[in-house]
Amino acid sequence: MPGPSRPVRPLGPVAVLVVTWNSAGVLPEFLASLPAGMAGLDWRLVVADNDSADGTVDLVRSLAPDATVVRTGRNAGYAAGVNAALAAAAGWEDGFRAALVCNPDVRMSRGCAALLVDALDAPLAGGRRVGITVPLLYEEDGTRHHSLRRESRVTRALGEAVIGNRRAGRFPRWSELVTDPAAYGRATVADWATGALMALSRPCLDACGAWDESFFLYSEETEYCLRARDLGFVTRLEPAASAVHLGGDSQVSPRLWTLLTLNRVRLYGRRHGAAATTAFRAAVLLRETSRAALGRPASRAAAAALARPGALRTTPGP
């Protein structure tokens, strides 16, 4: 008896969606690397610019004259940029079959995008389908990045506070971070994954709708992956695809780390009750306080912000 068939893919090219903000320093290499990364696919580039002041838009128009450029007119945040780019692609006469959301500081290996797109829509148990695919991510020095994540839980926040996320990552009960090397050697389903580069199927996009713009930066990809999972579209690693990610500012910038930490707790609060959120916030505060005691300025800033009354009622921005 034949197994479940893959759905007929929507026609049209793959929409490559890039959000920029003062990205002139990384764009030339990104644009030069796109043809190899997109090899084997019909694709079009959409750049949503969040009011760059460093000539980013002129650079795109010079180096990629066929790209669609959307100017948001303000530093609107990452999710708003993705939505602006999606809206532009939605207006194409022939539509688009899938979207590739990527940071401008990502460098795909040859054929990376085709591997990600081809892995979309695969049927899984329970009527689920692969709605989001991600590649292996590497640092500039060749170190593999632990990009797969588990959904936030109080026990996982406590494990990271007491043991440390990398050590705790070996135990699913005690950490959000997936560190098991075997997980990165196979097509692993994760609750969510780092959003530096991800392919999204058209059915997943149609079902989930717009990205949540209340998250200015950080947690927007987490929220989207979890929302997609709730609707039956899972996130899965495609280990044959790989890319280099040049980012990492959140690890050293007190402002960005604070934003990441607050949004993490805000997202948890949207999916859980008040008591659970209070416990989760306390566990995250314990982690940041302990790291601050070890002399980490970013954690000191995050702990101070997290302890401030009303911190989670506002929308952190730039």
C-alpha positions as CSV (number, residue, x, y, z in Angstrom):
1,M,0.0,0.0,0.0
2,P,1.6,3.3,-1.0
3,G,2.5,5.7,1.8
4,P,1.3,9.3,2.2
5,S,2.1,11.5,-0.8
6,R,3.7,14.8,-0.6
7,P,1.4,17.7,-1.4
8,V,1.7,19.5,-4.7
9,R,4.0,22.5,-4.2
10,P,2.8,26.0,-5.0
11,L,4.2,27.3,-8.2
12,G,6.6,30.2,-8.4
13,P,10.1,31.0,-7.2
14,V,11.6,30.8,-3.7
15,A,11.4,34.2,-2.0
16,V,14.7,35.1,-0.3
17,L,13.8,37.5,2.5
18,V,16.5,39.6,4.1
19,V,16.0,42.2,6.8
20,T,18.7,44.9,6.9
21,W,19.6,47.7,9.4
22,N,22.9,49.4,8.8
23,S,24.1,46.2,7.1
24,A,26.5,47.7,4.5
25,G,29.5,46.0,6.1
26,V,28.2,42.4,5.5
27,L,26.0,42.8,2.5
28,P,28.6,42.6,-0.4
29,E,29.8,39.2,0.7
30,F,26.2,38.0,1.4
31,L,25.0,39.1,-2.1
32,A,28.1,37.5,-3.7
33,S,27.4,34.2,-2.0
34,L,23.7,34.0,-2.9
35,P,24.0,32.4,-6.4
36,A,26.0,29.4,-5.0
37,G,23.8,29.1,-1.9
38,M,20.6,29.2,-4.1
39,A,22.0,26.9,-6.8
40,G,19.4,24.7,-8.4
41,L,16.4,27.0,-7.5
42,D,14.4,29.7,-9.2
43,W,14.6,32.5,-6.7
44,R,14.1,36.2,-6.1
45,L,15.5,38.5,-3.5
46,V,13.5,40.8,-1.3
47,V,15.3,43.2,1.0
48,A,13.3,44.9,3.8
49,D,15.4,47.8,5.1
50,N,14.7,49.2,8.6
51,D,15.8,52.8,7.9
52,S,19.6,52.2,7.5
53,A,21.8,55.2,7.6
54,D,25.0,53.6,6.2
55,G,24.1,53.3,2.5
56,T,22.6,49.8,2.7
57,V,19.8,50.5,0.3
58,D,22.1,52.1,-2.3
59,L,24.4,49.1,-2.0
60,V,21.6,46.6,-2.6
61,R,20.4,48.5,-5.7
62,S,24.0,48.7,-7.0
63,L,25.0,45.1,-6.4
64,A,21.6,43.4,-6.8
65,P,19.6,45.6,-9.2
66,D,16.9,42.9,-9.7
67,A,16.1,42.7,-6.0
68,T,12.9,44.1,-4.6
69,V,13.7,46.7,-1.9
70,V,11.1,47.6,0.7
71,R,11.8,50.6,2.9
72,T,9.9,50.4,6.2
73,G,10.8,54.0,7.0
74,R,11.8,53.3,10.6
75,N,13.8,50.8,12.7
76,A,10.7,48.6,12.9
77,G,12.3,45.4,14.2
78,Y,13.1,42.0,12.7
79,A,9.6,40.6,12.6
80,A,8.2,43.7,11.0
81,G,10.9,43.5,8.4
82,V,10.1,39.9,7.6
83,N,6.4,40.8,7.3
84,A,7.2,43.7,5.0
85,A,9.3,41.4,2.8
86,L,6.5,38.7,2.8
87,A,4.0,41.3,1.8
88,A,6.1,42.3,-1.2
89,A,6.6,38.7,-2.3
90,A,2.8,38.0,-1.9
91,G,2.3,40.6,-4.6
92,W,4.2,38.7,-7.3
93,E,2.0,37.7,-10.2
94,D,3.3,34.1,-10.1
95,G,3.4,33.9,-6.3
96,F,6.2,32.0,-4.5
97,R,6.5,28.4,-3.5
98,A,8.5,28.8,-0.3
99,A,10.4,31.5,1.7
100,L,13.9,31.6,2.8
101,V,14.4,34.0,5.8
102,C,18.0,34.8,6.4
103,N,20.2,37.3,8.1
104,P,22.6,39.3,5.9
105,D,25.5,37.9,8.0
106,V,24.8,34.3,6.8
107,R,26.9,32.6,4.2
108,M,25.3,29.5,2.7
109,S,27.3,26.6,1.4
110,R,26.6,25.7,-2.3
111,G,23.1,24.2,-2.7
112,C,22.2,24.9,0.9
113,A,18.8,26.5,0.1
114,A,17.7,23.7,-2.3
115,L,18.3,21.1,0.4
116,L,16.2,23.1,2.8
117,V,13.4,23.7,0.4
118,D,13.3,20.1,-0.8
119,A,13.0,18.9,2.8
120,L,9.8,21.0,3.3
121,D,6.3,19.5,3.4
122,A,7.6,16.0,4.3
123,P,4.8,14.1,6.1
124,L,5.3,13.0,9.7
125,A,3.5,10.9,12.2
126,G,0.2,12.2,13.6
127,G,-0.7,14.2,10.5
128,R,2.1,16.7,11.0
129,R,4.3,18.1,8.2
130,V,7.7,19.7,8.0
131,G,6.9,23.4,7.8
132,I,10.3,24.9,8.7
133,T,13.8,23.6,7.9
134,V,17.1,24.8,9.2
135,P,20.7,24.0,8.3
136,L,23.7,23.2,10.4
137,L,25.2,26.6,11.4
138,Y,28.9,27.2,11.9
139,E,30.9,30.0,13.4
140,E,33.6,31.7,11.4
141,D,36.3,29.5,12.9
142,G,34.4,26.4,11.9
143,T,32.9,25.6,15.3
144,R,29.4,24.1,15.0
145,H,26.7,26.2,16.6
146,H,24.1,24.5,18.8
147,S,21.1,25.9,17.0
148,L,18.4,23.5,18.0
149,R,16.2,24.3,21.0
150,R,13.5,22.9,23.3
151,E,10.5,24.8,24.5
152,S,11.0,26.8,27.7
153,R,10.1,25.2,30.9
154,V,10.7,26.1,34.6
155,T,12.8,23.0,35.1
156,R,14.9,23.8,32.0
157,A,15.5,27.4,33.2
158,L,16.5,26.0,36.6
159,G,18.8,23.5,35.1
160,E,20.6,26.2,33.1
161,A,20.8,28.4,36.2
162,V,22.3,25.7,38.4
163,I,24.3,23.5,35.9
164,G,24.9,25.8,33.0
165,N,23.1,25.5,29.6
166,R,25.8,23.6,27.8
167,R,26.3,21.0,30.5
168,A,22.5,20.8,31.1
169,G,21.9,20.6,27.4
170,R,22.7,16.8,27.4
171,F,19.5,16.3,29.4
172,P,16.2,17.2,27.8
173,R,14.6,17.9,31.2
174,W,17.1,20.4,32.3
175,S,17.9,22.7,29.3
176,E,16.4,24.4,26.3
177,L,19.7,24.0,24.4
178,V,20.2,20.8,22.4
179,T,23.8,19.8,22.7
180,D,23.7,16.1,21.8
181,P,26.1,15.6,18.8
182,A,23.8,12.9,17.4
183,A,21.0,15.4,17.1
184,Y,23.0,17.4,14.6
185,G,23.9,14.3,12.5
186,R,20.3,13.4,11.5
187,A,17.0,15.1,10.5
188,T,16.1,16.1,14.0
189,V,12.7,17.7,14.9
190,A,13.1,20.5,17.4
191,D,10.6,22.8,19.2
192,W,12.4,25.7,17.6
193,A,15.8,26.7,16.1
194,T,18.0,29.7,15.7
195,G,16.4,32.0,13.1
196,A,19.6,33.1,11.2
197,L,18.5,31.0,8.3
198,M,15.3,29.0,7.8
199,A,13.1,27.9,5.0
200,L,9.4,28.0,5.4
201,S,6.8,26.2,3.3
202,R,4.0,28.1,1.7
203,P,1.3,26.0,3.5
204,C,3.0,26.8,6.8
205,L,3.2,30.5,6.1
206,D,-0.4,30.6,4.9
207,A,-1.6,28.8,8.1
208,C,0.5,30.9,10.6
209,G,0.2,34.3,9.0
210,A,2.3,37.3,10.0
211,W,5.3,37.2,12.4
212,D,4.6,38.7,15.8
213,E,5.9,42.3,15.6
214,S,5.5,42.9,19.4
215,F,8.9,41.2,19.6
216,F,11.3,43.8,18.3
217,L,14.2,41.5,18.2
218,Y,14.7,38.0,19.7
219,S,12.0,35.4,20.4
220,E,10.2,36.3,17.2
221,E,11.5,33.1,15.5
222,T,10.7,31.1,18.7
223,E,7.1,32.3,18.8
224,Y,6.7,31.5,15.1
225,C,8.2,28.0,15.3
226,L,6.0,27.2,18.3
227,R,2.9,28.6,16.6
228,A,3.7,26.6,13.6
229,R,4.1,23.5,15.7
230,D,0.7,24.1,17.4
231,L,-0.8,24.1,13.9
232,G,0.9,20.9,12.8
233,F,4.0,22.3,11.1
234,V,7.2,21.2,12.7
235,T,10.8,22.6,12.6
236,R,13.4,20.1,11.4
237,L,17.1,20.2,10.9
238,E,18.4,19.3,7.4
239,P,22.0,18.1,8.3
240,A,23.1,18.0,4.7
241,A,22.7,21.8,4.4
242,S,25.1,24.1,6.1
243,A,25.9,27.8,6.5
244,V,28.3,30.1,8.4
245,H,26.7,32.7,10.7
246,L,28.9,35.7,11.5
247,G,26.6,37.0,14.3
248,G,26.8,36.8,18.0
249,D,26.5,40.4,19.4
250,S,23.8,39.3,21.9
251,Q,26.4,37.3,23.8
252,V,28.5,40.4,24.6
253,S,26.2,43.4,24.4
254,P,24.3,44.1,27.7
255,R,21.5,45.9,25.8
256,L,20.9,43.0,23.4
257,W,21.3,40.3,26.0
258,T,18.7,42.2,28.2
259,L,16.4,42.4,25.2
260,L,16.8,38.6,24.6
261,T,16.2,37.8,28.2
262,L,13.1,39.9,28.7
263,N,11.5,38.7,25.5
264,R,12.2,35.1,26.5
265,V,10.2,35.6,29.7
266,R,7.5,37.6,27.9
267,L,6.9,34.8,25.4
268,Y,6.7,32.2,28.2
269,G,4.1,34.4,29.8
270,R,1.9,34.4,26.7
271,R,1.8,30.6,26.7
272,H,1.5,29.9,30.4
273,G,-0.4,31.0,33.5
274,A,0.6,33.7,36.0
275,A,2.0,31.2,38.6
276,A,4.1,29.3,36.1
277,T,5.4,32.6,34.6
278,T,6.4,33.9,38.0
279,A,8.4,30.7,38.6
280,F,10.0,30.8,35.2
281,R,11.0,34.5,35.7
282,A,12.5,33.6,39.0
283,A,14.6,30.8,37.5
284,V,15.8,33.0,34.7
285,L,16.6,35.8,37.2
286,L,18.6,33.2,39.2
287,R,20.6,32.3,36.2
288,E,21.4,36.0,35.2
289,T,22.2,36.9,38.9
290,S,24.6,34.0,39.2
291,R,26.4,35.0,35.9
292,A,26.5,38.6,37.0
293,A,28.2,37.5,40.2
294,L,30.9,35.9,38.0
295,G,31.5,39.3,36.4
296,R,29.4,39.1,33.2
297,P,28.2,42.7,32.4
298,A,25.5,41.5,30.1
299,S,23.9,39.3,32.8
300,R,24.2,42.1,35.3
301,A,22.1,44.4,33.0
302,A,19.6,41.6,32.2
303,A,19.1,40.8,35.9
304,A,18.5,44.4,36.8
305,A,16.0,44.8,34.1
306,L,14.2,41.5,34.9
307,A,13.9,42.5,38.6
308,R,12.4,45.8,37.8
309,P,8.6,45.9,38.4
310,G,6.6,46.3,35.2
311,A,9.5,45.2,33.0
312,L,7.5,42.6,31.1
313,R,4.5,44.9,30.5
314,T,6.5,47.1,28.1
315,T,7.7,46.1,24.7
316,P,11.5,46.3,24.7
317,G,13.0,48.1,21.7
318,P,16.2,49.5,20.5
